[in-house]
């Protein structure tokens, strides 16, 4: 982890903030990305002296490109890009609107696609790099029906991740593409879900954000 430049989206709280803190304390240099300026800067302040906060909306392609530019301007290169931004929903299929489904795809899939497409040329030029997409166990086993559109979006993210890994496997053996699938995590995820939802911090057996961050950090160390 030492001296690795790690871009983390959705880093103003939850898993992203926990990962940024872990990267910073292990000698890395995290680039924290999020929309909430005050919370983002608070998280960066806890993530080591080299942490960089970039206020951006990763559902906008031009913002994602600006994040890469900011990271390169400060550090000269990027080693790891973590697509962590996401949002849930509480609505069964029969009640989904176009707006519901479009937002789930935008926040959970297109934001990651923008990140992958932004950083990939940089990694190809360097001949190495690591993309990590944070999905969900619901993207593999969609047993919670009120998360329907979220489940579908995470399925799509899983597929994109696998296909990018396939595309890069032979020509770029040192560019790694990883997928992390947490279960329920004790964060504000449930409260922030579209149409509300159960507080994830009150769910039995929920993982902590720090537990998931430790897994991601291990993936960074051993891709």
KOLVEXTOR-939057 format. One record per residue (C-alpha): y, z, x; residue number from 1; residue in one letter. Coordinates in Angstrom, 3 decimals. Layout:
<rs>
<r v="Y" w="Z" u="X" k="NUM" r="a"/>
...
</rs>
This chain:
<rs>
<r v="0.000" w="0.000" u="0.000" k="1" r="x"/>
<r v="2.337" w="0.690" u="2.911" k="2" r="x"/>
<r v="5.292" w="-1.719" u="2.919" k="3" r="x"/>
<r v="3.856" w="-3.840" u="0.100" k="4" r="x"/>
<r v="6.496" w="-5.340" u="-2.198" k="5" r="x"/>
<r v="5.213" w="-4.759" u="-5.726" k="6" r="x"/>
<r v="7.022" w="-6.160" u="-8.774" k="7" r="x"/>
<r v="6.200" w="-4.199" u="-11.947" k="8" r="x"/>
<r v="7.348" w="-5.290" u="-15.397" k="9" r="x"/>
<r v="7.677" w="-2.804" u="-18.229" k="10" r="x"/>
<r v="8.546" w="-0.167" u="-15.640" k="11" r="x"/>
<r v="11.116" w="1.967" u="-17.459" k="12" r="x"/>
<r v="8.396" w="4.312" u="-18.769" k="13" r="x"/>
<r v="4.657" w="4.717" u="-19.271" k="14" r="x"/>
<r v="2.176" w="2.931" u="-17.037" k="15" r="x"/>
<r v="4.851" w="0.878" u="-15.282" k="16" r="x"/>
<r v="6.960" w="3.871" u="-14.310" k="17" r="x"/>
<r v="3.868" w="5.804" u="-13.177" k="18" r="x"/>
<r v="2.740" w="2.874" u="-11.039" k="19" r="x"/>
<r v="6.191" w="2.462" u="-9.484" k="20" r="x"/>
<r v="6.202" w="6.150" u="-8.565" k="21" r="x"/>
<r v="2.741" w="5.858" u="-7.031" k="22" r="x"/>
<r v="3.639" w="2.729" u="-5.061" k="23" r="x"/>
<r v="6.776" w="4.401" u="-3.747" k="24" r="x"/>
<r v="5.036" w="7.621" u="-2.738" k="25" r="x"/>
<r v="2.305" w="5.654" u="-0.941" k="26" r="x"/>
<r v="4.799" w="3.801" u="1.243" k="27" r="x"/>
<r v="5.226" w="0.665" u="-0.848" k="28" r="x"/>
<r v="8.439" w="-0.839" u="-2.154" k="29" r="x"/>
<r v="8.392" w="-1.171" u="-5.926" k="30" r="x"/>
<r v="10.605" w="-3.545" u="-7.894" k="31" r="x"/>
<r v="10.963" w="-2.027" u="-11.348" k="32" r="x"/>
<r v="11.715" w="-4.379" u="-14.239" k="33" r="x"/>
<r v="12.686" w="-3.426" u="-17.776" k="34" r="x"/>
<r v="15.281" w="-3.769" u="-20.514" k="35" r="x"/>
<r v="16.383" w="-0.124" u="-20.834" k="36" r="x"/>
<r v="18.908" w="0.295" u="-18.048" k="37" r="x"/>
<r v="19.254" w="4.084" u="-17.975" k="38" r="x"/>
<r v="15.526" w="4.742" u="-18.200" k="39" r="x"/>
<r v="14.807" w="2.060" u="-15.623" k="40" r="x"/>
<r v="17.209" w="3.512" u="-13.077" k="41" r="x"/>
<r v="15.821" w="7.004" u="-13.728" k="42" r="x"/>
<r v="12.315" w="5.729" u="-13.001" k="43" r="x"/>
<r v="13.501" w="3.934" u="-9.865" k="44" r="x"/>
<r v="15.153" w="7.112" u="-8.589" k="45" r="x"/>
<r v="11.728" w="8.766" u="-8.665" k="46" r="x"/>
<r v="9.998" w="5.871" u="-6.905" k="47" r="x"/>
<r v="11.188" w="6.217" u="-3.339" k="48" r="x"/>
<r v="14.283" w="5.214" u="-1.364" k="49" r="x"/>
<r v="13.351" w="1.522" u="-1.266" k="50" r="x"/>
<r v="12.782" w="1.098" u="-5.002" k="51" r="x"/>
<r v="14.750" w="-1.707" u="-6.641" k="52" r="x"/>
<r v="15.584" w="-1.701" u="-10.363" k="53" r="x"/>
<r v="16.207" w="-5.056" u="-12.063" k="54" r="x"/>
<r v="17.323" w="-4.933" u="-15.685" k="55" r="x"/>
<r v="15.740" w="-7.945" u="-17.367" k="56" r="x"/>
<r v="14.011" w="-9.129" u="-20.528" k="57" r="x"/>
<r v="10.711" w="-10.663" u="-19.446" k="58" r="x"/>
<r v="10.381" w="-12.543" u="-22.721" k="59" r="x"/>
<r v="13.096" w="-14.810" u="-21.316" k="60" r="x"/>
<r v="11.905" w="-17.219" u="-18.635" k="61" r="x"/>
<r v="15.294" w="-17.271" u="-16.901" k="62" r="x"/>
<r v="15.269" w="-13.475" u="-16.620" k="63" r="x"/>
<r v="11.843" w="-13.538" u="-14.986" k="64" r="x"/>
<r v="13.066" w="-16.045" u="-12.438" k="65" r="x"/>
<r v="16.051" w="-13.781" u="-11.774" k="66" r="x"/>
<r v="13.660" w="-10.893" u="-11.078" k="67" r="x"/>
<r v="11.885" w="-12.930" u="-8.405" k="68" r="x"/>
<r v="15.199" w="-13.978" u="-6.886" k="69" r="x"/>
<r v="16.352" w="-10.345" u="-6.745" k="70" r="x"/>
<r v="13.120" w="-9.223" u="-5.090" k="71" r="x"/>
<r v="13.287" w="-12.000" u="-2.509" k="72" r="x"/>
<r v="16.959" w="-11.314" u="-1.807" k="73" r="x"/>
<r v="16.225" w="-7.646" u="-1.089" k="74" r="x"/>
<r v="12.840" w="-7.802" u="0.621" k="75" r="x"/>
<r v="12.266" w="-11.425" u="1.673" k="76" r="x"/>
<r v="8.894" w="-11.760" u="-0.016" k="77" r="x"/>
<r v="6.648" w="-10.380" u="-2.765" k="78" r="x"/>
<r v="3.078" w="-9.172" u="-2.200" k="79" r="x"/>
<r v="2.014" w="-8.150" u="-5.715" k="80" r="x"/>
<r v="3.261" w="-9.032" u="-9.194" k="81" r="x"/>
<r v="2.127" w="-6.751" u="-12.044" k="82" r="x"/>
<r v="2.607" w="-8.089" u="-15.577" k="83" r="x"/>
<r v="2.604" w="-4.808" u="-17.461" k="84" r="x"/>
<r v="5.171" w="-5.297" u="-20.242" k="85" r="x"/>
<r v="3.666" w="-5.204" u="-23.715" k="86" r="x"/>
<r v="4.028" w="-3.989" u="-27.275" k="87" r="x"/>
<r v="1.618" w="-3.094" u="-30.058" k="88" r="x"/>
<r v="1.655" w="-3.657" u="-33.793" k="89" r="x"/>
<r v="0.396" w="-1.813" u="-36.855" k="90" r="x"/>
<r v="-0.462" w="-4.405" u="-39.488" k="91" r="x"/>
<r v="-3.733" w="-5.935" u="-40.761" k="92" r="x"/>
<r v="-4.272" w="-9.681" u="-40.729" k="93" r="x"/>
<r v="-3.611" w="-10.135" u="-44.456" k="94" r="x"/>
<r v="-0.081" w="-8.783" u="-44.040" k="95" r="x"/>
<r v="0.948" w="-10.504" u="-40.792" k="96" r="x"/>
<r v="4.142" w="-12.550" u="-40.880" k="97" r="x"/>
<r v="5.107" w="-15.397" u="-38.601" k="98" r="x"/>
<r v="7.569" w="-13.051" u="-36.915" k="99" r="x"/>
<r v="4.862" w="-10.442" u="-36.324" k="100" r="x"/>
<r v="2.509" w="-12.895" u="-34.655" k="101" r="x"/>
<r v="5.209" w="-14.679" u="-32.684" k="102" r="x"/>
<r v="6.491" w="-11.418" u="-31.207" k="103" r="x"/>
<r v="3.007" w="-10.293" u="-30.189" k="104" r="x"/>
<r v="2.426" w="-13.556" u="-28.360" k="105" r="x"/>
<r v="5.880" w="-13.548" u="-26.795" k="106" r="x"/>
<r v="5.802" w="-9.983" u="-25.496" k="107" r="x"/>
<r v="2.143" w="-9.726" u="-24.540" k="108" r="x"/>
<r v="1.282" w="-13.265" u="-23.418" k="109" r="x"/>
<r v="4.298" w="-15.432" u="-22.699" k="110" r="x"/>
<r v="6.013" w="-12.736" u="-20.634" k="111" r="x"/>
<r v="2.946" w="-12.633" u="-18.392" k="112" r="x"/>
<r v="2.773" w="-16.429" u="-18.304" k="113" r="x"/>
<r v="6.403" w="-16.540" u="-17.177" k="114" r="x"/>
<r v="5.627" w="-14.026" u="-14.442" k="115" r="x"/>
<r v="2.576" w="-15.914" u="-13.211" k="116" r="x"/>
<r v="4.419" w="-19.223" u="-13.162" k="117" r="x"/>
<r v="7.472" w="-17.730" u="-11.445" k="118" r="x"/>
<r v="5.674" w="-16.032" u="-8.565" k="119" r="x"/>
<r v="2.807" w="-18.483" u="-8.039" k="120" r="x"/>
<r v="4.749" w="-21.059" u="-5.953" k="121" r="x"/>
<r v="5.921" w="-18.230" u="-3.682" k="122" r="x"/>
<r v="2.357" w="-17.021" u="-3.222" k="123" r="x"/>
<r v="1.112" w="-20.565" u="-2.610" k="124" r="x"/>
<r v="3.784" w="-21.100" u="0.023" k="125" r="x"/>
<r v="2.765" w="-17.868" u="1.777" k="126" r="x"/>
<r v="-0.950" w="-18.522" u="1.279" k="127" r="x"/>
<r v="-1.532" w="-15.054" u="-0.141" k="128" r="x"/>
<r v="-0.517" w="-12.739" u="-2.959" k="129" r="x"/>
<r v="-1.868" w="-10.784" u="-5.887" k="130" r="x"/>
<r v="-1.205" w="-11.138" u="-9.620" k="131" r="x"/>
<r v="-2.331" w="-8.243" u="-11.837" k="132" r="x"/>
<r v="-2.216" w="-8.568" u="-15.621" k="133" r="x"/>
<r v="-2.429" w="-5.410" u="-17.703" k="134" r="x"/>
<r v="-4.385" w="-6.147" u="-20.860" k="135" r="x"/>
<r v="-6.250" w="-3.718" u="-23.133" k="136" r="x"/>
<r v="-9.793" w="-2.819" u="-24.043" k="137" r="x"/>
<r v="-8.818" w="-4.206" u="-27.473" k="138" r="x"/>
<r v="-8.562" w="-7.590" u="-25.810" k="139" r="x"/>
<r v="-12.306" w="-7.396" u="-25.210" k="140" r="x"/>
<r v="-13.444" w="-5.314" u="-28.186" k="141" r="x"/>
<r v="-10.958" w="-5.680" u="-31.091" k="142" r="x"/>
<r v="-12.290" w="-2.841" u="-33.203" k="143" r="x"/>
<r v="-8.876" w="-1.554" u="-34.403" k="144" r="x"/>
<r v="-7.954" w="-4.004" u="-37.152" k="145" r="x"/>
<r v="-4.370" w="-2.800" u="-37.648" k="146" r="x"/>
<r v="-3.718" w="-4.002" u="-34.094" k="147" r="x"/>
<r v="-4.911" w="-7.495" u="-35.134" k="148" r="x"/>
<r v="-2.180" w="-9.669" u="-33.615" k="149" r="x"/>
<r v="-2.002" w="-7.448" u="-30.516" k="150" r="x"/>
<r v="-5.755" w="-7.818" u="-30.074" k="151" r="x"/>
<r v="-5.446" w="-11.596" u="-30.347" k="152" r="x"/>
<r v="-2.602" w="-11.672" u="-27.836" k="153" r="x"/>
<r v="-4.573" w="-9.643" u="-25.308" k="154" r="x"/>
<r v="-7.573" w="-11.949" u="-25.795" k="155" r="x"/>
<r v="-5.255" w="-14.822" u="-24.897" k="156" r="x"/>
<r v="-3.980" w="-12.969" u="-21.831" k="157" r="x"/>
<r v="-7.550" w="-12.359" u="-20.689" k="158" r="x"/>
<r v="-8.312" w="-16.072" u="-20.949" k="159" r="x"/>
<r v="-5.197" w="-17.126" u="-19.035" k="160" r="x"/>
<r v="-6.016" w="-14.618" u="-16.311" k="161" r="x"/>
<r v="-9.560" w="-15.921" u="-15.932" k="162" r="x"/>
<r v="-8.451" w="-19.544" u="-15.879" k="163" r="x"/>
<r v="-5.789" w="-18.926" u="-13.230" k="164" r="x"/>
<r v="-8.366" w="-17.165" u="-11.100" k="165" r="x"/>
<r v="-10.656" w="-20.178" u="-11.454" k="166" r="x"/>
<r v="-7.854" w="-22.579" u="-10.498" k="167" r="x"/>
<r v="-6.997" w="-20.621" u="-7.353" k="168" r="x"/>
<r v="-10.458" w="-19.602" u="-6.194" k="169" r="x"/>
<r v="-11.118" w="-22.460" u="-3.781" k="170" r="x"/>
<r v="-7.716" w="-23.752" u="-2.619" k="171" r="x"/>
<r v="-6.135" w="-20.292" u="-2.204" k="172" r="x"/>
<r v="-8.772" w="-17.741" u="-1.290" k="173" r="x"/>
<r v="-6.163" w="-15.106" u="-0.421" k="174" r="x"/>
<r v="-4.340" w="-15.256" u="-3.766" k="175" r="x"/>
<r v="-6.042" w="-12.736" u="-6.032" k="176" r="x"/>
<r v="-5.809" w="-12.560" u="-9.834" k="177" r="x"/>
<r v="-6.866" w="-9.289" u="-11.443" k="178" r="x"/>
<r v="-7.146" w="-7.979" u="-14.978" k="179" r="x"/>
<r v="-6.872" w="-4.311" u="-15.967" k="180" r="x"/>
<r v="-8.015" w="-3.205" u="-19.430" k="181" r="x"/>
<r v="-6.961" w="0.374" u="-20.253" k="182" r="x"/>
<r v="-8.084" w="2.218" u="-23.328" k="183" r="x"/>
<r v="-5.719" w="4.379" u="-25.340" k="184" r="x"/>
<r v="-2.990" w="5.713" u="-23.048" k="185" r="x"/>
<r v="-0.843" w="8.767" u="-23.729" k="186" r="x"/>
<r v="2.549" w="7.029" u="-23.726" k="187" r="x"/>
<r v="5.181" w="5.988" u="-26.278" k="188" r="x"/>
<r v="3.126" w="2.862" u="-27.046" k="189" r="x"/>
<r v="2.159" w="3.958" u="-30.551" k="190" r="x"/>
<r v="5.656" w="5.063" u="-31.494" k="191" r="x"/>
<r v="7.117" w="1.789" u="-30.225" k="192" r="x"/>
<r v="4.602" w="-0.433" u="-32.002" k="193" r="x"/>
<r v="5.988" w="-2.995" u="-34.434" k="194" r="x"/>
<r v="5.924" w="-1.361" u="-37.903" k="195" r="x"/>
<r v="5.357" w="2.046" u="-36.342" k="196" r="x"/>
<r v="2.104" w="3.792" u="-35.646" k="197" r="x"/>
<r v="0.306" w="6.900" u="-34.480" k="198" r="x"/>
<r v="1.779" w="8.655" u="-31.455" k="199" r="x"/>
<r v="-0.552" w="7.620" u="-28.629" k="200" r="x"/>
<r v="0.149" w="10.902" u="-26.869" k="201" r="x"/>
<r v="-1.663" w="12.727" u="-29.680" k="202" r="x"/>
<r v="-4.780" w="10.582" u="-29.613" k="203" r="x"/>
<r v="-7.947" w="12.385" u="-28.488" k="204" r="x"/>
<r v="-9.389" w="11.180" u="-25.192" k="205" r="x"/>
<r v="-6.256" w="9.154" u="-24.348" k="206" r="x"/>
<r v="-5.877" w="8.353" u="-20.667" k="207" r="x"/>
<r v="-2.722" w="9.420" u="-18.884" k="208" r="x"/>
<r v="-0.312" w="6.819" u="-17.544" k="209" r="x"/>
<r v="-0.973" w="8.260" u="-14.103" k="210" r="x"/>
<r v="-4.729" w="7.648" u="-14.473" k="211" r="x"/>
<r v="-4.131" w="3.972" u="-15.260" k="212" r="x"/>
<r v="-1.566" w="3.666" u="-12.459" k="213" r="x"/>
<r v="-4.153" w="5.014" u="-10.017" k="214" r="x"/>
<r v="-6.625" w="2.338" u="-11.116" k="215" r="x"/>
<r v="-4.023" w="-0.400" u="-10.634" k="216" r="x"/>
<r v="-3.105" w="0.992" u="-7.218" k="217" r="x"/>
<r v="-6.794" w="0.875" u="-6.278" k="218" r="x"/>
<r v="-6.943" w="-2.766" u="-7.404" k="219" r="x"/>
<r v="-3.946" w="-3.495" u="-5.179" k="220" r="x"/>
<r v="-5.684" w="-1.891" u="-2.217" k="221" r="x"/>
<r v="-9.064" w="-3.548" u="-2.913" k="222" r="x"/>
<r v="-8.489" w="-6.768" u="-4.879" k="223" r="x"/>
</rs>
